[in-house]
């Protein structure tokens, strides 16, 4: 095989593997989230389908497959159809540049657990996630329903308010690592765990976590779908597989936010204690543990916090988060310039 | 044909087709969405030319920020159909003349443009771009643009606040 064909084949295999992994994780997440939430609220949750209810996602999938596909009479047919596709495409494209572990050698060839190692990786993710908002906006508009429209407007306003702080929270790390490449940022955090950016840039980490929660519209920032006011927000009119696609896009976004937080702030695949092995598949284990913990934190938040009011959300985003993160960029820049922070 | 060439032609067709939709559509939301597609395909072409940085900026700035605002306003006003002044005969003639001039211009540029890889010497990746942007040659223009944008921002806030006072 020619080198080009080899590269292409490797890329296709990786794409399929990551698709399969994310889809499985999506199914598992829906189940685990419901179970954990139930335990937090002194309920049992879905425990009837299969042992401990583990077959619940499969049952949900079958149910969604056989549901009737509804198209509102006054909906804009094309955009109503395109919106879930845009949402899911943006969600999956974002994970194309994140690494899943350190590179290792097998069969005399260097393997990267990553589809594309872009030298502007982090900017690429920022760009793609900003495209994800089109899915919500178009879904809200195309359904021609007041609840949907208001939900779509809310989510777009929320997204671009919090996107700013999200992007700015990365600037400090990029300054320290001196690169936009995610691998470089991860390797910058080698050594003891206090080298992790989470401890080196605590303010940036907090801002990132808050802004990311808002970006994926999770509680306490799930206003776009606040059911007491907006039924289900932008996806009120969606049913069957289109609804499943939107749901899937949300979970994939959540997973990619957790993956990104792991790489940027929690040291990626580095265990944080020198001496513990982190080569090849072992690095992948550390990475998965961190991601799983972050996903649990998201569920934990959902079980704990009430929802913000809309004006509180906007005030918080523009009047607290953005000034704080801008100051953080200035201070980090000064410290880097003075040689204190590296 | 190499893969690059195939990709380029596919993307070029997408760019042109979606750009035609932008101007040909009566529904403003369709136009805005088609423009997003144009930007994305254009950004892919930049990536193909070996400049991921510019490709990503194209999406962040145009598709990610500006067009979202456009769509936001369109949705807020809930414009379903294009509204505007009636097109008179004089408008049509003027449009035709402008279109012809544009075609002539582009045709001229294409015919005199150097064939081959004339632009391959310029490295448009992140570091050289930044060095160029902050070099004495461009730094002042860059700073002046930043000040201009901040001034525009403050101006927008002042104008928006005017009614409240």
Interface residues (C-beta under 8 A of the other chain):
Chain A: X4 X76 X78 X79 X82 X118 X119 X120 X123 X124 X126 X127 X128 X130 X131 X133 X134 X137 X138 X140 X141 X149 X152 X153 X156 X157 X159 X160 X163 X180
Chain B: X3 X29 X30 X33 X36 X40 X52 X53 X56 X57 X59 X60 X63 X64 X65 X68 X69 X71 X72 X75 X76 X78 X125 X126
